[in-house]
Amino acid sequence: MTWTQEQLEIQALAHEFAEGELRGESGAWDSARDLQEGVFGKLAELGFLGMLIPEEFGGLDFDLGTYLLVLEELAWGDASVALSVAIHNGPVSSLLLRYGSDEQKQRWLPQLAVGALMGAFALSEPEAGSDAGSISTKAERSDSGWSLNGEKRWVTNGRRAGLVIVFARTGEDGISAFLVSPDTDGYAVGARESTMGFRASQTVSVKLDGMQLGAEALLGDLGRGLPYALEALDLGRVGIAAQAVGIGRSALEHSAKYALEREQFGRPLADFGATQAKLAEMARKLSGARLLAHHAGASLEAVASGSGHARTGLDGVTSRAAIAKLAASEAATWSADEAIQIFGGYGYMRHYPVEQLLRDAKGTEIYEGTNEIMKMVIAREVLRDAAND
């Protein structure tokens, strides 16, 4: 890939921020299961909470390539921060921008762009994870507009969010999307999920008990919630790929530095062929994953611009996003696991960074569609192409 000078400068700015503000604190945040609130203020000052929002609403209006470069650098510094930023910018801001009414955009986008409020995405449920079409949360007509009942799980940014996109079943009309303020009566944030990785991301459960919304809370068209969610997942999966590359790159860099410093049998670990092979494989896998992420990002932009790029088929956006997420998450998890092997006993210790990287990397194989689901998506598109030949 060839980057413009402006893109490289933005990437350097993101790296400087990650190095100065995130990387040194990441372990403490992981242990505390929380981030310093000041982090989001600093992200807002840099404009990183409005990366995909147009300038007319106070955002930076980045292209997806630049957005992915920033996500990679943030994940290099701290995976939980990168995840929170990705959810806020990706599915929340993008869906609101694409399908929101003028009034909805004017109300919410300027606040999202400057970090006056954070965004969250409530799709998954206790019995509906990868199978988004089986959600049971219901939205029924009421005198005020809508009454929502149900439970959502794994809502990232759940405790700090000021806007949540909630998906609910609207009878025979299918699934619809709603814009929800968490201070609405009937909206209750549950316990924080005790996750293996991304421990500082404030991922929570949410209960909706007779929550009353006005008719203006409906996002887009009635019954179009599932296609909206799947569209958001394409963008989300490409973002996950970039985050995974950042996590894996951190594992590679820690490993290389440790291999140069650590001596065994009278010479540095870096002199051993087995160590060099691990480092080379990390670099190979991660470099390829980065290219796949940006390839998928370019496809997403082509679809958004109306250039006619396909959404289905092996060369379509959905398949490319799944391929990027699959390759990058596997590369990150493999790299972090190999980093532990290079560190040996120290790699197994909590106060060394690589064990946290493995826990965080594993999360990229699961959220927004497990890798098994990614393989199903890819195979479906391969078979679709074969059937249409």
C-alpha positions in Angstrom: 0.0 0.0 0.0 1.1 3.6 -0.7 0.2 6.2 1.8 -0.1 10.0 1.3 2.0 12.3 3.3 -1.1 13.4 5.2 -2.0 9.9 6.1 1.5 9.2 7.4 1.5 12.3 9.5 -1.9 11.3 11.0 -0.5 7.8 11.7 2.6 9.3 13.3 0.3 11.5 15.5 -1.7 8.4 16.6 1.5 6.5 17.3 2.9 9.3 19.4 -0.4 9.5 21.4 -0.4 5.7 21.9 3.2 5.6 23.0 2.9 8.6 25.3 -0.6 8.1 26.8 -1.6 4.4 26.4 1.1 1.8 26.3 2.6 2.6 29.7 -0.8 2.5 31.3 -2.3 -0.5 29.5 -1.4 -3.1 32.1 -2.8 -1.0 35.0 -6.0 -0.4 33.1 -6.3 -4.2 32.4 -5.9 -4.9 36.1 -8.4 -2.2 37.2 -10.8 -3.2 34.4 -11.3 0.5 33.6 -9.8 3.4 31.7 -8.9 6.8 32.9 -11.8 9.1 31.8 -9.2 11.7 30.7 -8.2 9.4 27.9 -11.4 10.1 25.9 -10.9 13.9 26.4 -7.5 13.6 24.8 -8.8 11.4 22.0 -11.5 14.1 21.4 -8.9 16.8 21.3 -7.1 14.9 18.5 -10.4 14.5 16.7 -10.2 10.7 16.9 -13.8 10.4 18.2 -15.1 12.0 15.0 -12.9 10.3 12.4 -15.7 9.2 10.0 -18.1 12.1 10.7 -18.2 14.9 8.1 -16.7 18.3 8.9 -20.2 19.9 8.7 -21.0 18.0 11.9 -17.6 18.7 13.6 -15.8 15.6 12.5 -12.6 15.0 10.5 -14.1 13.0 7.6 -11.2 10.6 7.3 -11.1 8.1 4.5 -11.2 4.5 5.7 -7.5 3.9 5.0 -6.6 6.7 7.5 -9.1 5.5 10.0 -7.6 2.0 9.9 -4.1 3.3 10.4 -5.3 5.2 13.5 -7.1 2.1 14.9 -3.9 0.0 14.4 -1.8 2.5 16.3 -4.3 2.8 19.2 -4.5 -1.0 19.5 -0.7 -1.1 19.5 -0.9 1.1 22.6 -4.0 -0.4 24.3 -6.6 -2.7 22.8 -9.5 -1.6 25.1 -9.0 2.0 24.0 -9.0 1.0 20.3 -12.1 -1.1 20.7 -14.0 1.7 22.4 -13.0 4.2 19.7 -13.9 1.7 16.9 -17.4 1.0 18.3 -18.0 4.8 18.7 -16.7 5.7 15.2 -17.7 2.6 13.3 -21.2 1.1 13.7 -22.6 4.0 15.7 -21.5 7.1 13.8 -21.6 5.4 10.4 -25.2 4.1 10.7 -26.4 7.4 12.0 -24.8 9.2 9.2 -26.1 6.9 6.5 -29.6 6.3 7.8 -30.4 9.0 10.3 -32.9 11.8 9.5 -31.7 15.4 9.3 -33.0 16.0 12.8 -31.3 12.9 14.2 -28.0 13.8 12.6 -28.1 17.4 13.9 -28.9 16.2 17.4 -26.4 13.4 17.7 -23.5 13.7 15.3 -21.9 17.0 16.6 -21.9 15.5 20.1 -20.3 12.2 18.9 -17.7 14.1 16.9 -16.3 16.0 19.9 -16.7 13.3 22.5 -19.5 15.1 24.3 -21.0 11.6 24.4 -19.8 8.2 23.5 -21.7 5.7 21.3 -22.6 2.0 21.9 -24.1 -0.7 19.8 -26.6 -3.1 21.4 -27.3 -6.1 19.1 -26.2 -9.3 20.8 -28.3 -11.0 23.4 -27.9 -13.9 25.9 -29.4 -16.3 23.3 -28.4 -14.5 20.1 -24.8 -13.8 19.4 -23.6 -14.8 15.9 -27.2 -15.4 14.8 -28.3 -11.8 14.9 -31.6 -12.6 13.2 -32.8 -14.5 16.3 -32.8 -11.6 18.7 -35.9 -11.6 21.0 -35.9 -8.0 22.4 -39.3 -6.6 21.4 -40.4 -3.1 20.4 -44.2 -2.6 20.5 -46.2 0.3 19.5 -47.3 2.5 22.4 -49.0 5.9 23.0 -45.6 7.6 23.1 -44.3 5.7 20.1 -42.5 2.5 21.2 -42.1 0.3 24.3 -39.0 -1.9 24.4 -38.4 -5.0 26.5 -35.5 -7.3 26.5 -31.8 -7.9 27.4 -28.6 -7.1 25.6 -25.2 -8.5 26.2 -21.6 -7.5 25.5 -22.4 -3.9 25.0 -19.0 -2.1 24.7 -18.9 1.4 26.1 -22.1 0.5 27.9 -21.3 2.4 31.1 -20.0 5.6 29.4 -22.3 5.8 26.4 -24.6 8.7 25.8 -26.2 7.2 22.7 -26.9 3.5 22.1 -28.2 2.0 18.9 -30.6 -0.8 20.1 -31.9 -3.5 17.8 -35.4 -4.9 18.6 -38.0 -7.1 16.9 -40.9 -5.0 15.6 -43.5 -7.8 15.1 -44.1 -8.9 11.5 -42.1 -5.9 10.3 -38.9 -7.8 11.3 -36.1 -6.1 13.2 -35.6 -2.3 13.6 -33.0 0.0 15.0 -33.6 2.7 17.6 -31.5 5.6 18.9 -31.6 5.4 22.7 -30.3 7.7 25.4 -29.3 5.6 28.4 -31.0 8.0 30.8 -34.4 6.9 29.5 -36.7 5.3 32.1 -36.6 1.6 31.7 -33.0 1.4 30.5 -30.7 -0.2 33.1 -27.0 -1.0 32.8 -26.2 -4.4 34.3 -23.0 -5.9 35.6 -19.8 -5.4 33.8 -18.8 -8.5 31.9 -15.8 -10.3 33.3 -14.0 -10.8 30.0 -10.7 -12.5 29.3 -9.3 -9.6 27.3 -10.3 -6.0 26.5 -10.9 -5.8 30.2 -10.9 -2.0 30.4 -13.5 -1.6 27.6 -16.6 -1.3 29.9 -18.5 -4.1 28.2 -21.8 -4.6 30.1 -25.2 -6.1 29.9 -28.2 -3.9 29.4 -31.9 -4.5 30.4 -34.8 -2.8 28.8 -37.9 -2.9 31.0 -40.8 -1.1 29.4 -38.5 1.6 28.0 -40.6 4.3 26.3 -39.3 5.9 23.2 -40.9 8.5 20.9 -41.6 7.7 17.3 -38.5 9.9 16.3 -36.2 7.3 17.9 -36.6 4.9 15.0 -33.4 4.9 12.9 -34.1 4.6 9.2 -36.9 2.5 7.9 -39.1 0.1 9.9 -38.0 -3.5 9.6 -34.6 -2.7 8.1 -32.6 -3.1 11.3 -31.0 -6.4 10.4 -29.6 -5.2 7.0 -28.3 -2.1 8.9 -26.6 -4.3 11.5 -25.0 -6.5 8.9 -23.7 -3.5 7.0 -22.3 -2.1 10.3 -20.6 -5.5 10.9 -18.8 -5.3 7.6 -17.2 -2.0 8.7 -16.7 -3.3 12.3 -14.9 -6.4 11.0 -12.5 -4.4 9.0 -11.8 -2.3 12.0 -11.2 -5.4 14.1 -8.6 -6.5 11.5 -6.8 -3.2 12.0 -6.9 -3.6 15.8 -5.6 -7.2 15.6 -2.7 -6.0 13.5 -1.9 -3.4 16.1 -2.0 -6.0 18.9 0.1 -8.4 16.9 2.6 -5.7 16.0 3.0 -5.0 19.7 3.7 -8.6 20.4 6.3 -8.7 17.6 8.1 -5.6 18.9 8.2 -6.8 22.5 9.5 -10.1 21.3 12.3 -8.6 19.1 13.5 -6.3 21.9 13.5 -9.1 24.4 15.3 -11.5 22.1 18.1 -8.9 21.7 18.4 -8.4 25.4 17.9 -11.9 26.9 20.9 -14.2 26.8 20.8 -18.0 27.1 23.8 -20.4 26.7 26.1 -17.4 26.4 24.4 -15.6 23.5 21.2 -13.5 22.8 18.0 -15.3 22.0 18.1 -13.3 18.7 21.0 -15.4 17.6 19.0 -18.6 17.6 17.4 -19.7 14.3 14.3 -20.8 16.1 13.7 -17.3 17.5 14.4 -15.7 14.2 11.9 -18.0 12.5 9.2 -17.0 15.0 9.9 -13.3 14.4 9.9 -13.7 10.6 6.6 -15.6 10.7 5.0 -12.9 12.9 6.1 -10.2 10.5 4.9 -12.2 7.5 1.4 -12.9 8.9 0.9 -9.4 10.2 2.0 -7.7 7.0 -0.4 -9.8 5.0 -3.2 -9.1 7.4 -2.6 -5.4 7.2 -2.9 -5.5 3.4 -6.1 -7.5 3.6 -7.6 -5.0 6.0 -6.9 -2.0 3.8 -8.1 -4.0 0.7 -11.4 -4.6 2.4 -11.5 -0.9 3.6 -11.1 0.3 0.0 -14.0 -2.0 -1.1 -16.2 -0.5 1.6 -15.4 3.0 0.4 -16.2 2.0 -3.2 -19.7 0.7 -2.1 -20.3 3.8 0.0 -19.5 6.1 -3.0 -21.9 4.2 -5.3 -19.2 3.0 -7.6 -20.9 -0.3 -8.1 -18.6 -2.5 -6.2 -20.4 -5.7 -5.2 -21.4 -6.5 -1.6 -21.8 -10.2 -2.3 -19.6 -12.8 -3.9 -16.0 -13.7 -3.0 -14.8 -10.3 -4.2 -17.6 -8.5 -2.5 -17.4 -6.3 0.6 -18.8 -8.8 3.1 -16.4 -11.6 2.1 -13.4 -9.3 2.0 -14.2 -8.0 5.5 -14.6 -11.5 6.8 -11.3 -12.6 5.2 -9.5 -9.6 6.7 -10.9 -10.2 10.2 -10.1 -14.0 10.0 -6.6 -13.5 8.8 -5.7 -10.6 11.1 -7.2 -12.1 14.3 -5.5 -15.4 13.7 -2.2 -13.6 13.0 -2.5 -11.6 16.2 -3.3 -14.5 18.4 -0.6 -16.6 16.9 1.9 -13.8 17.3 1.0 -13.2 20.9 1.2 -16.9 21.7 4.7 -17.1 20.1 5.7 -14.0 22.0 5.0 -15.8 25.2 7.2 -18.7 24.0 10.0 -16.3 23.3 9.7 -14.7 26.7 9.5 -18.2 28.3 8.6 -18.2 32.0 8.5 -14.4 32.1 5.9 -14.5 29.3 3.6 -16.4 31.6 3.8 -13.7 34.3 1.1 -11.1 34.7 3.5 -8.2 35.1 5.0 -8.8 31.6 2.9 -7.4 28.7 2.7 -10.4 26.3 0.2 -12.4 28.3 -2.2 -9.5 28.1 -1.7 -9.2 24.4 -2.7 -12.9 24.0 -5.9 -12.3 26.0 -6.7 -9.2 23.9 -5.8 -10.9 20.6 -8.1 -13.8 21.4 -11.0 -11.4 21.6 -10.6 -10.4 18.0 -11.3 -14.0 17.0 -14.7 -13.7 18.7 -16.4 -10.4 18.8 -18.5 -9.1 15.8 -18.6 -12.7 14.5 -16.5 -15.6 15.6 -13.8 -16.9 13.2 -16.0 -20.0 12.6 -18.7 -17.6 11.4 -16.2 -15.8 9.2 -15.4 -19.1 7.5 -19.1 -19.7 6.9 -19.5 -16.2 5.4 -16.5 -16.8 3.1 -17.6 -20.2 2.1 -21.2 -19.0 1.4 -19.8 -16.4 -1.1 -17.5 -18.9 -2.7 -20.5 -21.2 -3.3 -22.7 -18.3 -4.4 -20.1 -17.5 -7.1 -19.9 -21.2 -8.2 -23.7 -21.5 -8.4 -23.9 -18.3 -10.6 -21.2 -19.4 -13.1 
